[in-house]
Amino acid sequence: METQLHHERSQAHELLDSLPVEKFNVVRSLLEVLTEPEPLALSLSRAPVDDAAITPETAAEIAQARASLARGEGIPHDEILREFGLN
């Protein structure tokens, strides 16, 4: 078993050594995904920060939505599940 693992690692190293430079970043990214216990966390950590300014119109819509929820006008979770056939 150990000999087989050593052989497979040697083959992987040989492939990496023969890889064209322009493809190395792709392989590195693939290896990161394969070794990452939480792929979603890796993706989120690489996502760009949404630093777009909130316009006055958007701020008003957010305030309106929050007020609607405060009045109890939200849609119950079970209803959404039924609507999408998930219940």
N, C-alpha and C positions, 0 to 999 in steps of 0.2 A: 504493500500500500504506500509506504513512504517513498519507495523507489519510483512508483508511478506518479506520485504527486511531484516529486523532484523533476521527473521527465517533463511533465505537463508545464511546470513553471519555467523550465528551461526553454521549452517551445514558445511559451508566451513571451519570454524575454527576447528570443530571437525575432519573433514577429514585430515586437516593439522596436527593436534595433533596426529593422529593415523598413520601417514605416516612413513614408515621405513626411517631411516636416509639416506640410500644409494640412495633413490629416491627423496630426498628433492631438490637437485640441479636441477633436471629435471623440477620439478614443479615450482621452482623459475624462471627458464629460460622461461617457458611457460607463467607465469604471467607477466614477463617483456615484452614479445612480445605482449600479449593481451592488456597491458596498455600503450604501447609505441605508441605515435601518428605517429611516422615515423619509421616503422620496418626496412627499408633500412638503415637509419642512425644508428640504434642500431647494425645491422649486420656489417656495415662498422667500427663502433667504436670498435668492438670486433675482427676484422680481424687482423691477424698478419701483421706486417710491412714487406714489401718486401725490405730487406736490402742486397739482392744479388748484388755483385759487377758487374758492366758493363764491360764485356770483351772488349778487343780491337776490336774483330770481330763485336760484337754487336754495339759498338760505330761507327764503319765504316758503318754498315748497317743503323743506325739511320741517320748519316750524308748524306748518299746516298738517303734515302727516303726524307729527308728535301730538298735536292737539287732538287730532282725530282718534289716536290710540288712547289718549287720556280720557276721552269721552266714551271709551268702550266700543268704538266703531271698527275695531280690527276684525279680521277674518279668523275664526278659530282654526287651530292647527288641524283638527280632525276634518274640518270642511275642506281644507286645501288638499289633504291626503285623499279624500273621496273624489275631489275634482280631477285629480291626476290618476285615479284608479289604484292608489297605493294603500287603501284601507280595506 
